[in-house]
Amino acid sequence: ATTRATLPDSYVRCGGDAVRPCAVFTLHTMELDGSDLRPISAFENFEWTPSVADDGRVLYARWDYIDRFNGPFMSLWSTNPDGANPQLVYGNFTTAPQCVFEARSIPGSTRLVFTASAHHSITGGSLALLDRAKGTEGERPLARISPEVRFPESEGWDGAYYANPWPLSETYHLVAWSDRRLPPHAGSARIVDDRNPVNATGIYLYDAFGNLELLWRDPAISSATPIPVKARPRPPVVPDAVARDGPKEGAFVLQDVYRGLSGVPRGAIAALRVIGVPPKTQPFMNTPNLGVSSEDPGKFILGTVPVRADGSAYFRVPSGIPIFFQALDGEGFAVQTMRTLTYVQPGLTLGCIGCHEPRDTAPPATGLPRALAEAPSAIAPGPPGTWPLRFDTLVQPVLDAHCTACHAPASKDERARRLDLTAPGAYDALIGFADKDLARLAFEKDVSVPGDMPARKSRLLAALRDTAMHGTLALSAQDLERLVTWMDVYAHRLGSFSDEQEAELEALRREWKT
């Protein structure tokens, strides 16, 4: 496996400009001679430092931030070599270390070694061992083997760093090492001076007792990425299961949505909302402005699927599309949301135990989920303006039908006139309503808490239901669905980054319906 920039199809969301157009790299495979280069990942953001684990899976780092703060979430994932079954290995909600880079299997061990790196620097930092049997988040699964170097940025900046570990055993590792501090973040500027010397690193043998033995250092240029030239056991070959020539669809199985939804009573969840995330197609941050955050991912709503009485769901989805889910109650309000992405390859089915369930738990022996007793559900499409996602198509028609008779510059009601809901300013007016209440609710959060979703908690919804304020307002169920959907999908203005991408999403919708 390798990583390749998908220029000009995808750019990083959190930064970049004409001087520094940060193209996104994702997982690809190719033959030894460089031929047959093809993507095995549908992810919309960066994937780095792939390696083949001893069990045949591909380990890689993934920068995953969906409606949450962008900085510290470069976690460790795995996938089969054909791109099937992308799964978290460690650190999706861990902020120290910020980046889990260069992970490798250790010979004769179930543990992995990796570089605990910084978000705002080059790949380098402290070294740690990961014991996946002890969990998937936090400090407990880790053993720091270079404790004199703190996890950079999240814990501080020390005057040395390690990089490129190649484990010989749990005790001995080939590494690159520098006696300099990691170079600082410089945006689009290039740092080639004493802060980032060209000969910063040499090759060393490092042991678990803290000893560094110099093997090679070139005074003129850095030496890095040591690899021993020796035979080693070949990892098992995982068979290719992707139906590349079949229909471009797959399926998801959810065993029990209530596993992981603490405090949510059984019977409360009626459906899942399926939301797609298109890639960012231009290099300028927050251009166009999609919503309340400057790093909003694009979105389009494929629709909803039913959740059975036992909490299970089984449904078809387009393959190769990054998606996430929201759990909806019987009124259509979101109760919980994902802040990470998944996808399925053609012809395959991907399963999960529950909603935000601990990754190291096994499913209970409860028999066949009810959803699997039937054919997979088709996705019921949402209202107009959800695929592609557009405020002016989804929400503005409701405002024009029910609100602008009073909430307009020419209104005789002085109080209502102050909230102008006519186009084109209605979006900004609703986002700013009640001291920017909806903007705060929709802004990025690091974690999801059941019930902590924008629509149900919003002062806008309270105002709509205030009979003293809107006694004659008679919203239909369809109109309320439009407003609630818009708020719970983080109050976007737009869901795509260009007219061309919007046209592609419309074409995908037509193709999927057929």
ABEGO torsion letter per residue (X at the ends): XBBBBAOAABBBAABEBAABBBBBBBBBBBBAAGBGBBBABABABBBBGBBBBAAGBBBBBBBBBBGBBAAABBBBBBBBAAGBGBBBABGAABAOBABBBGBBBBBGBABBBBBBBBABBBBEEBBBBBBAAAEABEAAABBBABAABBBBGAAEBBABBBBGBBBABAABBBBBBBABBBBBBAEABBBBBAABBAAABBBBBBBAAGBBBBABBBAABBBBGBBBBBBBBBBBBBBBABBAABBBBBBBBBABAABGBBGBBBGABABBBBBBBBBBABABBGOBBABABAABBBBBBAEBBBBBAAGBBBBBBBBGBBBBBBBBBAAGBBABBBABBBBBBBGBBBBBABBGBBAABBBBBAEBBAAAABBBBBBBBBBBGAOBBBAAAAAAAAAAAAAAAABBAABABAAAAABBABOAAAAAAAAABGGGAAAAAABBBABBBBGBBAAAABAAAAAAABAAABAABBBBAAAAAAAAAAAAAGGBABABABAAAAAAAAAAAAAAAX
